[in-house]
């Protein structure tokens, strides 16, 4: 077999070096292109896809509307037509709740509401984790749920005009629509992708725009006659993939948002309460904790878990369709409309 000459071997070595250099440059280009594409990657429970129409700007203003100002100064006193100072005093409540599943049939909800006799408390879900609003909202850029919104508005008007105690519940930091349209407000992974939890994108409790957005929603609901706003799933996810910019711990950030919301509405007749927070969450004043998904066997453990509440008898409310007698010693809201299988 004929051996290669020294000159040929030298040329081959040089060619191999050039090839490896070009391959390295190509690989680097592929990596940079993948990083660029990641900003357009959207994760859903069904899988992932690219959305090249998504706004990737980092300079996002607070949503504005005619009824609620974009900038919400912390020293503003909120006044309503029918202020009631006694509303801040926590009292035992009883009544019903209307969740998003029930609102898929607003006519059935309206019929059930019209059968009620006041006084009693009615809690109604009005914003879901996908960011859809279940009432007519004036908040700029808000997405309406694909249901009969006009009938839900009629339900709200009926409750207000007939003297019911109205409580609105909204998903707090789960908001896919807001996250997609305000990327600087969304929780992200280290790679820059939007983080998904419970099937939804989450917005960042450390972002001032997010807090301003929550104030806008609460003010609008107050103007519609709601005396209490429940910020549901009020917690910072514990997932280690989440990256956020703050020197505070996740617990401190959540406590800070709670304090800011409570202080902002302190001079009004509006109560700010919290849904399913961490068990070490402490409350003051007239706020309540609303807990769902608890079975009769879990009542005692739940009560012990929220031992930091100042008055467990008036500040802890169970939302349940169970008829277990272990709920009877505590505040309970029952489903207004029976669901299949119940």
TORKOLKOL-107703 format. One record per residue: residue in three letters; x, z, y of N, C-alpha, C, O in turn. Coordinates in steps of 0.2 Angstrom, whole numbers, padded with zeros to 4 digits, always signed. Each point is the difference from the previous one (the first is absolute). Example, Ala and Ser with C-alpha at 12.3 -4.5 7.8 and 13.67 -1.06 7.14 Angstrom:
BEGIN
ALA+0066+0039-0028-0004+0000+0006+0004+0000+0006+0005+0003-0001 SER-0007-0007+0006+0004+0001+0006-0004+0003+0005+0003+0001+0006 
//
This chain:
BEGIN
UNK+0004+0000-0006-0004+0000+0006+0004+0000+0006+0005+0004+0001 UNK-0006-0008+0004+0004-0001+0006-0002+0006+0005-0005+0001+0001 UNK+0011+0002+0001-0001+0005+0005-0001-0002+0007+0002-0006+0002 UNK-0005+0010+0002-0001-0002+0007+0006+0001+0004+0004+0005-0001 UNK-0003-0009+0006+0006+0000+0004-0001+0006+0005-0005+0002+0001 UNK+0011+0000+0002-0001+0006+0004-0004-0002+0007-0004+0004+0002 UNK+0005-0010+0000-0004-0002+0006-0007+0000-0002-0004+0002+0005 UNK+0002-0005-0010-0007+0000-0002-0003+0007+0000-0005+0002+0002 UNK+0009+0003-0006-0002+0007+0000-0001+0003+0007-0005+0004+0001 UNK+0009-0006+0004+0000+0003+0006-0006-0003+0004-0004+0004+0003 UNK+0002-0010-0004-0006-0003+0003-0006+0003-0003-0005+0002+0004 UNK+0005+0000-0010-0006+0003-0003-0001+0007+0002-0006+0002+0001 UNK+0011+0001+0000+0000+0007+0003-0003+0000+0007-0004+0004+0002 UNK+0007-0008+0002-0003-0001+0007-0007-0002+0000-0004+0003+0004 UNK+0002-0008-0009-0007-0002+0000-0005+0006-0002-0005+0001+0002 UNK+0008+0003-0007-0004+0006-0002-0001+0005+0005-0006+0003+0001 UNK+0011-0002+0004-0001+0005+0005-0005-0003+0005-0004+0004+0003 UNK+0005-0010-0001-0005-0003+0004-0007+0000-0003-0005+0002+0004 UNK+0004-0003-0010-0007+0001-0003-0002+0007+0000-0006+0001+0002 UNK+0010+0004-0003-0002+0007+0000-0002+0002+0007-0005+0003+0001 UNK+0009-0006+0004-0002+0002+0007-0006-0003+0002-0004+0003+0003 UNK+0002-0009-0005-0006-0003+0002-0006+0003-0004-0005+0001+0003 UNK+0006+0001-0009-0005+0004-0004-0001+0007+0004-0006+0002+0000 UNK+0011+0001+0002-0001+0006+0003-0004-0001+0007-0005+0004+0001 UNK+0006-0009+0003-0003-0001+0006-0008-0002-0002-0004+0003+0004 UNK+0003-0007-0009-0006-0001-0002-0004+0006-0002-0006+0001+0002 UNK+0009+0003-0006-0003+0006-0002-0002+0005+0006-0006+0003+0000 UNK+0010-0003+0005-0001+0004+0006-0006-0003+0004-0004+0004+0002 UNK+0004-0010-0002-0006-0004+0003-0006+0002-0003-0005+0001+0003 UNK+0005-0001-0010-0006+0001-0003-0003+0008+0001-0006+0001+0001 UNK+0011+0003-0001-0001+0007+0001-0003+0001+0007-0005+0004+0001 UNK+0008-0007+0004-0003+0001+0007-0007-0003+0001-0004+0002+0003 UNK+0003-0008-0006-0006-0003+0000-0006+0004-0003-0005+0000+0002 UNK+0007+0003-0008-0004+0005-0003-0002+0006+0004-0006+0002+0000 UNK+0011+0001+0004-0002+0005+0004-0004-0002+0006-0005+0003+0002 UNK+0006-0009+0000-0005-0003+0005-0007-0001-0002-0004+0002+0003 UNK+0004-0004-0009-0007-0001-0003-0004+0006-0001-0006+0000-0001 UNK+0010+0006+0000-0003+0006-0002-0005+0002+0005-0005+0004-0002 UNK+0006-0005+0008-0004+0002+0006-0007-0003-0001-0005+0002+0002 UNK+0004-0008-0006-0006-0003-0001-0003+0001-0007-0006-0002-0001 UNK+0009+0007-0002-0002+0001-0007-0006+0005+0001+0001+0006+0003 UNK-0007-0007-0007-0005+0005+0001-0002+0002-0007-0001-0004-0005 UNK+0001+0011+0004-0002+0002-0007-0007+0002+0000-0003+0003+0005 UNK+0000-0004-0010-0007+0002-0002-0001+0002-0007+0005+0000-0004 UNK-0010+0004+0003-0001+0002-0007+0000-0005-0005+0002+0001-0006 UNK-0004-0007+0008+0000-0006-0005+0007-0003-0001+0001-0004-0004 UNK+0004+0005+0009+0006-0003-0001+0003-0001+0007-0002+0003+0005 UNK+0007-0007-0004+0004-0001+0006-0001-0007+0002+0000-0005-0004 UNK+0000+0003+0011+0000-0007+0002+0003+0000+0007+0001+0005+0003 UNK+0001-0011-0001+0003-0001+0007-0006-0002+0005-0004-0005-0002 UNK+0004+0008+0007-0005-0002+0006+0004-0002+0006+0003+0005+0004 UNK-0002-0011-0003+0005-0002+0006-0004+0000+0006+0003-0002+0005 UNK-0010+0003-0005-0003+0001+0006-0001+0007+0003-0002+0001+0005 UNK+0005+0003-0009+0000+0007+0002+0005+0002+0007+0005-0003+0000 UNK-0008+0007+0004+0004+0001+0006+0006+0005-0001-0002+0005-0003 UNK+0008-0007+0004+0006+0004-0002+0003+0003+0006+0005+0003+0000 UNK-0009-0003+0006+0003+0002+0006+0001+0008+0000-0005+0003-0003 UNK+0010+0000+0006+0001+0007+0000-0003+0003+0006+0000+0006+0001 UNK-0002-0010+0004-0002+0002+0007-0008+0000+0000-0003-0005+0002 UNK+0000+0010-0005-0007+0000+0000-0003+0005+0004+0002+0006+0000 UNK-0007-0008+0004-0003+0005+0005-0006+0003-0004-0002-0002-0005 UNK+0000+0008+0008-0006+0004-0002-0006-0004+0000-0001-0003+0006 UNK-0003+0002-0011-0006-0003+0001-0004+0002+0006-0001+0006+0001 UNK-0003-0011+0003-0003+0002+0006-0008-0002-0001-0001-0004-0004 UNK-0003+0007+0008-0007-0002+0000-0003+0002+0006+0003+0004+0004 UNK-0009-0006-0002-0004+0002+0006-0001+0007+0000-0001+0003+0005 UNK-0001+0000-0011-0002+0007+0000+0005+0005+0000+0000+0006+0002 UNK+0006-0008-0005+0006+0005-0001+0006-0003+0003+0002-0005-0001 UNK+0001+0009+0005+0006-0002+0004+0006+0000-0005+0000+0003-0005 UNK+0004-0008+0006+0006-0001-0004+0005+0006+0000+0002+0003-0005 UNK-0001+0000+0011+0004+0006+0001-0004+0006+0000-0005+0000+0004 UNK+0006+0005-0008-0004+0006+0000+0004+0006+0002+0003+0003-0004 UNK-0003-0002+0010+0004+0006+0003-0002+0006-0004-0006+0002-0001 UNK+0011+0003+0000-0001+0006-0003-0004+0005+0004-0002+0005-0003 UNK+0002-0006+0009-0003+0005+0004-0007-0002+0002-0003+0003+0005 UNK+0000-0008-0008-0007-0002+0002-0005+0005-0003+0001+0001-0006 UNK-0006+0001+0010-0005+0004-0003-0006-0005-0002-0002-0004+0004 UNK+0000+0004-0010-0005-0004-0003-0007+0003+0001-0001+0006-0002 UNK-0003-0009+0006-0007+0003+0001-0005-0005-0003+0000-0006+0000 UNK-0006+0009-0003-0005-0004-0003-0006+0002+0004-0001+0005+0003 UNK-0005-0008-0004-0006+0001+0003-0003+0006-0002-0004+0003+0004 UNK+0005-0001-0010-0003+0006-0003+0005+0005-0002+0000+0002-0006 UNK+0004+0001+0010+0005+0005-0003-0003+0006-0002-0005+0003+0003 UNK+0008+0000-0009-0002+0006-0003+0005+0004-0002+0003-0001-0005 UNK-0001+0006+0009+0006+0004-0001+0000+0003-0007+0005+0001-0003 UNK-0011+0001+0001-0001+0004-0006+0002-0005-0006+0001+0003-0006 UNK+0000-0009+0007+0001-0005-0006+0007+0002-0003+0002-0002-0005 UNK+0003+0005+0009+0006+0001-0002+0000+0006-0005+0005+0002-0003 UNK-0010+0002+0003-0001+0006-0004-0001-0003-0007-0005-0003-0001 UNK+0009+0005-0004-0001-0002-0007-0006+0004-0003+0000+0006-0001 UNK-0005-0010-0002-0006+0003-0003+0000-0003-0007+0002-0006-0001 UNK-0006+0009-0003-0001-0003-0007-0005-0006+0001-0004+0000+0004 UNK+0006-0005-0008-0004-0006+0000-0003-0002-0007+0003+0003-0005 UNK-0008-0007+0005-0003-0002-0006-0003-0007+0001-0002-0001+0006 UNK+0002-0003-0010-0003-0007+0001+0002-0005-0005+0001+0001-0006 UNK+0001-0007+0009+0001-0006-0005+0006-0004+0003+0002+0000+0006 UNK+0001-0004-0011+0005-0005+0003-0002-0007-0003-0004-0001-0005 UNK+0006-0004+0009-0001-0007-0001+0007-0003+0000+0003-0001+0005 UNK-0001-0001-0011+0007-0003-0001-0001-0008+0001-0005-0003+0000 UNK+0011+0000-0001+0000-0008+0001-0003-0003-0006-0003-0006+0002 UNK+0003+0009-0007-0004-0004-0006-0007+0000+0002-0004-0005-0002 UNK+0001+0011+0004-0007+0000+0002-0002-0005+0006-0005-0003+0000 UNK+0010+0002+0004-0001-0005+0006+0000-0007-0002-0002-0004+0004 UNK+0003+0002-0010+0000-0007-0003-0008-0002+0000-0001-0005+0000 UNK-0003+0010+0000-0007-0001+0001-0003+0004+0006-0003+0005-0002 UNK+0004-0007+0008-0002+0004+0006-0008+0001+0000-0002+0005+0002 UNK-0002-0010-0005-0007+0001+0001-0002+0007-0005-0004+0003+0002 UNK+0007-0003-0007-0001+0006-0005+0002+0007+0004-0003+0005-0001 UNK+0009-0006+0004+0002+0006+0004-0005+0002+0006-0002+0006+0001 UNK+0000-0011+0003-0005+0001+0005-0006+0003-0003-0003+0005+0003 UNK+0000-0007-0008-0006+0002-0003+0001+0008-0002-0004+0004+0001 UNK+0010-0003-0004+0001+0007-0002+0001+0005+0006-0003+0005+0000 UNK+0006-0008+0005+0001+0004+0006-0007+0002+0003-0001+0005+0003 UNK-0003-0010-0003-0007+0001+0003-0004+0005-0004-0006+0002+0003 UNK+0008+0000-0009-0004+0004-0004+0003+0008+0002-0003+0004-0003 UNK+0008-0004+0006+0003+0007+0001-0004+0004+0006-0003-0003+0004 UNK+0004+0009-0004-0003+0004+0005+0005+0004+0003+0004+0004-0003 UNK-0003-0005+0010+0005+0004+0003-0002+0008+0001-0006+0001-0001 UNK+0010+0003+0002+0007-0001+0001+0004+0000-0006-0001+0005-0005 UNK+0006-0009+0004+0005+0000-0005+0006-0004+0002-0001-0004+0005 UNK+0006+0004-0008+0006-0004+0001+0001-0006-0004-0002+0000-0006 UNK+0003-0006+0009+0001-0006-0003+0007-0003+0001+0002-0001+0006 UNK+0002+0001-0011+0007-0003+0001+0000-0008-0002-0003-0001-0006 UNK+0006-0003+0009+0000-0007-0001+0006-0003+0001+0004+0001+0005 UNK-0001-0005-0011+0006-0003+0001-0001-0006+0004-0004-0004+0000 UNK+0009+0003+0005-0001-0006+0005+0007-0004+0000+0000-0005+0004 UNK+0005+0006-0007+0006-0004-0001+0003+0001-0006+0002+0005-0002 UNK-0001-0011-0002+0004+0000-0006+0007+0000+0000+0003-0002+0005 UNK+0000+0002-0011+0007-0001+0000+0003-0007+0001+0006+0000+0002 UNK-0010-0005-0003+0002-0006+0002+0000-0002+0008+0001-0005+0002 UNK-0004+0010+0001+0000+0000+0008-0007-0003+0002+0000-0001+0006 UNK-0005+0000-0010-0006-0003+0002-0004+0006+0003-0001+0005-0002 UNK-0003-0007+0008-0004+0005+0003-0007-0001-0002-0002-0006-0001 UNK-0002+0011-0001-0007-0001-0002-0005+0002+0005-0006+0002-0002 UNK+0008-0003+0008-0005+0000+0006+0002-0005+0005+0006-0003-0001 UNK-0010+0002+0006+0002-0005+0005+0005+0004+0005-0001+0005+0003 UNK+0007-0008-0003+0006+0003+0004+0002-0004+0005+0000-0007+0000 UNK+0002+0010+0006+0003-0004+0006+0007+0000+0000+0003-0003+0004 UNK+0001+0005-0009+0007+0001-0001+0003-0007-0001-0002-0004-0004 UNK+0006+0002+0009+0003-0007-0001+0003-0001-0006+0005+0004-0002 UNK-0006-0010-0001+0003-0002-0006-0002+0003-0007+0002-0001-0005 UNK-0007+0006+0006-0003+0003-0006-0004-0005-0004-0003-0005+0002 UNK+0003+0007-0009-0003-0005-0005-0006+0004-0002+0000+0006-0002 UNK-0006-0010+0002-0006+0003-0002-0001-0001-0008+0002-0005-0003 UNK-0005+0010+0000-0001+0000-0008-0005-0006-0001-0004-0001+0004 UNK+0004-0002-0010-0004-0005-0002-0007+0002-0002-0002-0001-0006 UNK-0001+0005+0010-0007+0003-0002-0005-0001+0006+0002-0003+0005 UNK-0008+0006-0006-0005-0001+0006+0002+0006+0005-0003+0005-0001 UNK+0007-0007+0005+0003+0005+0005-0006+0002+0005-0001+0006+0002 UNK-0004-0010-0001-0005+0001+0005-0005+0006-0003-0002+0004+0003 UNK+0002-0004-0010-0004+0005-0003+0003+0007+0000-0003+0005+0001 UNK+0010-0005-0002+0004+0006+0001-0001+0003+0007+0000+0006+0001 UNK+0000-0011+0004-0001+0003+0007-0006+0003+0000-0001+0005+0004 UNK-0004-0008-0007-0007+0003+0000+0000+0007-0003-0003+0005+0002 UNK+0007-0004-0007+0000+0006-0004+0003+0006+0005-0002+0005+0001 UNK+0008-0008+0003+0003+0005+0004-0005+0002+0006-0001+0006+0002 UNK-0003-0011+0001-0004+0001+0005-0006+0005-0002-0002+0004+0004 UNK+0000-0005-0010-0006+0004-0003+0003+0007+0000-0004+0005+0002 UNK+0010-0004-0005+0002+0007-0001+0001+0004+0007-0002+0005+0001 UNK+0004-0009+0004+0001+0003+0007-0006+0001+0003-0001+0006+0003 UNK-0004-0010-0004-0006+0001+0004-0005+0005-0004-0005+0003+0003 UNK+0007-0001-0009-0004+0005-0004+0003+0007-0001-0002+0004-0004 UNK+0007-0003+0008+0003+0007+0000+0004+0002-0006+0001+0006-0001 UNK+0002-0011-0002+0004+0002-0006+0007+0001+0003+0002-0002+0005 UNK+0002+0007-0009+0007+0001+0002+0004-0006-0003+0000+0000-0006 UNK+0003-0004+0010+0004-0006-0003+0007+0001+0000+0004+0002+0004 UNK-0001-0004-0010+0007+0001-0002+0002-0007-0002-0003-0003-0004 UNK+0008+0000+0007+0003-0006-0002+0007+0001-0003+0004+0004+0002 UNK-0003-0008-0008+0006+0001-0003+0004-0007+0000-0004-0005-0002 UNK+0010+0005+0003+0004-0006+0000+0006+0001-0004+0003+0005+0000 UNK+0000-0011-0003+0006+0000-0003+0005+0001+0006+0000-0004+0004 UNK+0005+0008-0005+0005+0001+0006+0006-0004+0000+0000-0005+0004 UNK+0004+0005-0009+0006-0003+0000+0000-0006-0005+0005-0004-0001 UNK-0010+0003-0003-0001-0006-0004-0004-0005+0004-0006+0001+0002 UNK+0009-0007+0000-0003-0005+0004+0004-0006-0001+0004-0002+0004 UNK-0006-0002-0009+0003-0006-0001+0000-0005+0006+0005-0003+0002 UNK-0011+0002+0001-0001-0005+0005+0005+0002+0006+0003-0004+0003 UNK-0003+0010-0001+0004+0002+0006+0007-0001-0001+0004-0002+0004 UNK-0002+0004-0011+0007+0000-0001+0003-0008+0000+0005-0001+0002 UNK-0010-0003-0005+0002-0007+0000+0001-0003+0007+0004-0005+0001 UNK-0008+0007+0004+0000-0003+0006+0004+0004+0005+0001-0002+0006 UNK+0002+0008-0008+0004+0004+0004+0006+0003-0004+0000+0005-0002 UNK+0005-0010+0000+0005+0002-0005+0004+0005+0002+0003+0004-0004 UNK-0002-0002+0011+0004+0005+0002-0003+0007-0001+0003+0005+0000 UNK-0010-0005-0002-0003+0006-0001-0001+0001-0008-0003+0005-0002 UNK+0005-0009-0002-0001+0000-0007+0006+0004-0004+0006+0000+0003 UNK-0008+0004-0008+0005+0003-0004+0004-0006-0004-0004-0004-0003 UNK+0010+0005+0002+0004-0006-0003+0005+0003-0005+0002+0006+0000 UNK+0000-0010-0004+0005+0002-0005+0007-0002+0003+0001-0003+0006 UNK+0005+0005-0009+0006-0001+0002+0002-0008+0001+0004-0002+0004 UNK-0008-0002-0008+0001-0007+0001-0004-0003+0006+0001-0006+0001 UNK-0005+0010+0002-0004-0003+0005-0007-0002-0002-0004-0002+0005 UNK+0002+0002-0011-0007-0002-0002-0005+0006+0001+0002+0006+0001 UNK-0008-0008+0000-0005+0005+0001-0001+0004-0006-0001-0003-0005 UNK+0001+0010+0006-0001+0004-0006-0008+0001-0002-0004+0000+0005 UNK+0003-0001-0011-0007+0000-0003-0001+0007-0003+0004+0002-0005 UNK-0010+0001+0006-0002+0007-0003-0007+0000-0001-0004-0002+0004 UNK+0001+0003-0010-0007+0000-0002-0003-0007+0001-0006+0000+0002 UNK+0010-0005-0002-0003-0007+0001+0000-0002+0007-0002-0006+0002 UNK+0005+0010+0003-0001-0002+0007+0007+0001+0004+0004+0004-0003 UNK-0003-0007+0008+0006+0001+0004-0002+0006+0005-0006+0002+0001 UNK+0012+0002+0000-0001+0006+0004+0003-0001+0007+0005-0003+0000 UNK-0008+0007+0005+0004-0001+0006+0003+0007+0002-0001+0005-0003 UNK+0006-0005+0007+0005+0005+0001-0002+0006+0004-0001-0002+0006 UNK+0000+0008-0008-0002+0005+0004+0005+0002+0005-0001+0003+0005 UNK+0008-0005-0005+0005+0001+0005-0001-0005+0006+0004+0001+0005 UNK-0008-0006-0006+0000-0005+0006-0006+0002+0005-0006+0001-0002 UNK+0008+0000+0008-0005+0002+0005-0006-0005+0001-0005+0002+0002 UNK+0006-0009-0004-0005-0004+0001-0005+0001-0006-0006-0001+0002 UNK+0008+0004-0007-0005+0002-0006-0004+0005+0003-0007+0000-0001 UNK+0010+0005+0004-0004+0006+0002-0005-0002+0006-0006+0002+0000 UNK+0008-0006+0004-0004-0003+0006-0006-0004-0004-0006+0001+0003 UNK+0007-0005-0008-0005-0003-0003-0005+0005-0003-0006-0002+0000 UNK+0008+0007-0003-0005+0005-0003-0004+0003+0005-0006+0002-0001 UNK+0009+0000+0007-0004+0002+0006-0005-0004+0002-0006+0002+0002 UNK+0008-0009-0002-0005-0005+0002-0006+0000-0004-0006+0000+0002 UNK+0007+0000-0009-0006+0000-0005-0004+0007+0001-0006-0001+0000 UNK+0009+0006+0001-0003+0007+0000-0004+0000+0007-0006+0002+0000 UNK+0008-0005+0005-0003+0000+0006-0007-0004+0000-0005+0002+0002 UNK+0006-0008-0005-0005-0005-0001-0006+0003-0004-0006+0000+0001 UNK+0008+0004-0007-0005+0003-0004-0003+0006+0004-0006+0001-0001 UNK+0009+0002+0005-0003+0006+0004-0005-0003+0004-0005+0003+0001 UNK+0006-0009+0002-0004-0003+0005-0007-0002-0004-0005-0001+0003 UNK+0006+0000-0009-0006-0002-0004-0004+0006-0003-0005-0001-0003 UNK+0007+0007+0005-0004+0006-0002+0003+0004-0005-0003+0005-0002 UNK+0009-0006-0001+0003+0004-0005+0003+0006+0003+0004-0001+0005 UNK-0005+0007-0008+0002+0006+0002+0007+0002-0003+0003+0004+0002 UNK-0002-0007-0008+0006+0002-0004+0003-0007-0003-0004-0004-0002 UNK+0011+0004+0003+0003-0006-0003+0005+0002-0006+0004+0005+0002 UNK-0005-0007-0008+0004+0002-0005+0006-0005-0001-0002-0006-0002 UNK+0008+0007+0002+0006-0004-0001+0001+0001-0007+0004+0004-0002 UNK-0006-0009-0002+0001+0000-0008+0007-0002-0002+0003-0003+0003 UNK-0002+0006-0009+0007-0001-0003+0005+0001+0005+0005-0004+0001 UNK-0005+0010+0002+0004+0002+0006+0007+0002-0003+0001+0006-0001 UNK+0003-0010-0001+0007+0002-0003+0005-0006+0001-0002-0006+0001 UNK+0008+0008-0002+0006-0005+0000+0001-0001-0007+0002+0005-0003 UNK-0002-0011+0001+0002-0001-0007+0007+0002-0002+0004+0000+0004 UNK-0003+0003-0010+0006+0002-0003+0005-0005-0003+0005+0002-0002 UNK-0007-0008+0002+0004-0005-0003+0007+0000+0003+0000+0000+0006 UNK+0005-0001-0010+0007+0000+0002+0002-0007+0003+0005+0000+0003 UNK-0009-0005-0005+0001-0007+0003-0001+0000+0007+0003-0005+0003 UNK-0007+0009+0000-0002+0000+0007+0006+0001+0004+0003+0005-0001 UNK-0002-0009+0007+0005+0002+0005-0003+0001+0006-0004-0005+0002 UNK+0005+0010+0002-0003+0001+0007+0005+0003+0004+0005+0003-0002 UNK-0006-0004+0009+0005+0002+0005-0002+0006+0003-0004+0000+0005 UNK+0006+0006-0007-0002+0006+0003+0005+0006-0002+0002+0000-0006 UNK+0000+0004+0010+0004+0006-0002-0005+0005-0003+0003+0005-0003 UNK-0009-0005+0003-0005+0005-0003-0001-0002-0007+0000-0006-0002 UNK-0002+0011-0002-0002-0001-0007-0007-0003+0000-0003+0000+0005 UNK+0001-0002-0011-0007-0003+0000-0005+0005+0001-0005-0001+0003 UNK+0006+0007-0005-0005+0006+0001+0000+0001+0008-0006+0001+0002 UNK+0011-0001+0001+0000+0001+0007-0003-0005+0004-0003+0001+0005 UNK+0004-0008-0007-0003-0005+0003-0008+0000+0000-0004-0001+0004 UNK+0002+0003-0010-0008+0001-0001-0002+0005+0004-0006+0000+0003 UNK+0009+0006-0003-0002+0006+0004+0000-0002+0007-0005+0002+0004 UNK+0010-0006-0002+0000-0002+0007-0006-0005+0002-0003+0001+0006 UNK+0001-0005-0010-0006-0005+0001-0006+0005+0001-0004-0001+0004 UNK+0003+0005-0009-0006+0005+0000+0000+0004+0007-0005+0000+0003 UNK+0011+0002-0001+0000+0004+0006-0002-0004+0006-0003+0002+0005 UNK+0006-0008-0005-0002-0005+0006-0007-0002+0000-0003+0000+0005 UNK+0000-0001-0011-0007-0002+0000-0004+0006+0002-0005-0001+0004 UNK+0006+0007-0006-0003+0006+0001+0000+0002+0008-0005+0001+0003 UNK+0011-0002+0000+0001+0002+0007-0003-0005+0004-0003+0001+0005 UNK+0003-0008-0007-0003-0005+0004-0008+0001+0001-0003-0001+0005 UNK+0000+0004-0010-0007+0000+0000-0002+0008+0001-0006+0001-0001 UNK+0010+0003+0003-0001+0007+0000-0005+0002+0006-0004+0004-0001 UNK+0004-0008+0006-0005+0001+0006-0006-0003-0001-0005+0000+0004 UNK+0004-0003-0010-0007-0004-0001-0004+0004-0005+0002+0005-0002 UNK-0008-0008+0001-0004+0003-0005+0001-0003-0007-0005+0000-0005 UNK+0010-0003+0004+0002-0004-0006+0004+0004-0005+0006+0003+0003 UNK-0007-0002-0009+0004+0003-0005+0004-0005-0004-0003-0005-0003 UNK+0009+0006+0003+0005-0004-0005+0001+0004-0006+0003+0005+0000 UNK-0005-0008-0006+0001+0003-0006+0004-0005-0005+0002-0006+0003 UNK+0000+0008-0009+0005-0003-0004-0002-0001-0007-0003+0005-0003 UNK+0003-0011+0000-0002-0001-0007+0006+0000-0005+0005-0004+0001 UNK-0005+0008-0006+0004+0000-0006+0008+0001+0003+0004-0004-0003 UNK-0003+0008+0007+0007+0001+0002+0004+0004-0005-0003+0002-0005 UNK+0010-0001+0006+0004+0004-0004-0003+0007+0000-0003+0002+0005 UNK+0004+0001-0011-0003+0007+0000+0003+0005+0004-0002+0005+0002 UNK+0009-0006+0001+0003+0004+0005-0002-0001+0007+0003+0002+0005 UNK-0008-0006-0004-0002-0002+0007-0004+0005+0003-0005+0003-0003 UNK+0007+0000+0009-0003+0005+0003-0005-0002+0006+0002-0005+0003 UNK-0007+0008-0002-0005-0002+0005-0001+0006+0005+0000+0006-0002 UNK-0002-0008+0008-0002+0005+0005-0007-0002+0003-0002-0006+0000 UNK-0001+0010+0003-0006-0002+0004-0006-0002-0005-0001+0003-0005 UNK-0003-0008+0008-0006-0001-0004+0001-0006-0005-0005-0003-0002 UNK+0011+0001+0000+0001-0005-0004-0001+0001-0007+0000+0006-0002 UNK-0002-0011-0002-0001+0001-0008+0004-0004-0004+0003-0005+0003 UNK-0002+0007-0009+0003-0004-0005-0006-0003-0005-0003+0004-0003 UNK+0003-0010+0002-0005-0003-0004+0004-0003-0007+0004-0004+0001 UNK-0007+0006-0006+0004-0001-0007-0005-0004-0004-0006+0002-0001 UNK+0008-0007-0002-0004-0004-0005+0004-0001-0006+0006+0001-0001 UNK-0010-0003-0005+0003-0001-0006+0002+0006-0004+0003+0000-0005 UNK-0006+0006+0007+0001+0006-0004-0006+0002-0005-0006-0001+0002 UNK+0008+0002-0008-0005+0002-0005-0002+0008+0001+0004+0003+0003 UNK-0009-0001-0007-0002+0007+0000+0006+0004-0002+0001+0006+0002 UNK+0003-0008-0007+0005+0004-0003+0006+0000+0005+0004+0005-0001 UNK-0004-0009+0006+0006+0000+0005-0002+0003+0006+0004+0001+0005 UNK-0010+0002-0004-0002+0004+0006+0004+0005+0002+0003+0001+0005 UNK-0001+0004-0010+0003+0006+0001+0008-0002+0002+0002+0003+0005 UNK+0001-0008-0008+0007-0002+0002+0000-0003+0006+0005+0001+0004 UNK-0010-0005-0002+0000-0003+0007-0001+0005+0005+0004+0000+0005 UNK-0008+0005-0006-0001+0006+0005+0007+0004+0001+0001+0001+0006 UNK+0002+0000-0011+0006+0004+0000+0006-0005+0003+0004+0003+0004 UNK-0005-0009-0005+0005-0005+0003+0000+0000+0008+0005-0001+0003 UNK-0011+0002-0001-0001+0000+0008-0001+0007+0003-0003+0001+0004 UNK+0007+0003-0007+0000+0007+0002+0003+0001+0007-0002+0005+0003 UNK+0005-0010+0000+0002+0001+0007-0005-0001+0005+0001+0001+0006 UNK-0007-0004-0008-0006+0000+0005-0002+0007+0002+0000+0005-0004 UNK-0001-0005+0010-0002+0007+0003-0007+0002-0003+0000+0006-0001 UNK-0004-0010+0000-0007+0002-0002-0002-0005-0006-0003-0005+0002 UNK+0004+0007-0008-0001-0005-0005-0007-0002-0001-0002-0005-0002 UNK-0003+0010+0004-0007-0001-0001-0003-0005+0005-0005-0003-0002 UNK+0008+0002+0007-0002-0004+0005+0004-0006+0002-0002-0005+0003 UNK+0008+0005-0006+0005-0006+0002+0001-0004-0006+0003-0006+0001 UNK-0005+0007-0007+0001-0004-0006-0007-0003-0002-0005+0004-0001 UNK+0005-0010+0001-0007-0004-0002+0002-0004-0006+0004-0004+0000 UNK-0008+0004-0006+0000-0004-0005-0005-0006+0000-0005+0001+0002 UNK+0008-0007-0003-0005-0006-0001+0000-0001-0007+0005-0002-0003 UNK-0011+0003+0000-0001-0001-0007-0007-0001-0002-0005+0002+0003 UNK+0004-0006-0009-0007-0001-0002-0001+0005-0006-0005-0001-0003 UNK+0010+0005+0001-0001+0004-0006-0005+0006+0002+0000+0002+0006 UNK-0003+0000-0011-0005+0006+0001+0003+0006-0003-0004+0005-0001 UNK+0010-0005-0001+0004+0006-0002-0001+0006+0004+0001-0001+0007 UNK-0003+0006-0009-0002+0006+0004+0006+0003+0003-0001+0004+0005 UNK+0007-0006-0007+0006+0003+0003+0001-0003+0007+0004+0003+0004 UNK-0008-0008-0002+0001-0002+0007-0005+0004+0005+0001+0000+0006 UNK-0006+0004-0009-0005+0003+0004+0003+0005+0005-0004+0001+0005 UNK+0009+0002-0006+0003+0005+0005+0003-0003+0006+0003+0003+0004 UNK-0002-0010-0004+0004-0003+0005-0005-0005+0004-0005-0002-0003 UNK+0008-0001+0008-0004-0005+0004+0001-0007-0005+0005-0002-0002 UNK-0011-0001+0002+0000-0006-0004-0004-0006+0003-0006+0002+0003 UNK+0008-0008-0003-0004-0006+0002-0001-0004-0006+0005-0001-0004 UNK-0011-0001+0003-0002-0003-0006-0001-0008+0002-0001-0002+0005 UNK+0002-0002-0010-0001-0008+0001-0008-0001+0002-0004+0003-0003 UNK+0003-0007+0008-0006-0001+0003-0004-0005-0005-0006+0001-0001 UNK+0010-0006-0001-0003-0005-0005+0003+0001-0007+0006+0000+0000 UNK-0010+0000-0005+0003+0001-0007+0003-0006-0002-0002-0006+0002 UNK+0008+0007-0005+0004-0006-0003-0002-0001-0007-0002+0004-0004 UNK+0004-0010+0002-0001-0002-0007+0004+0005-0005+0005+0002+0001 UNK-0009+0001-0006+0003+0005-0005+0000+0007+0003+0002+0004-0004 UNK-0005-0003+0010-0001+0007+0002-0007+0002-0001-0002+0006+0002 
//
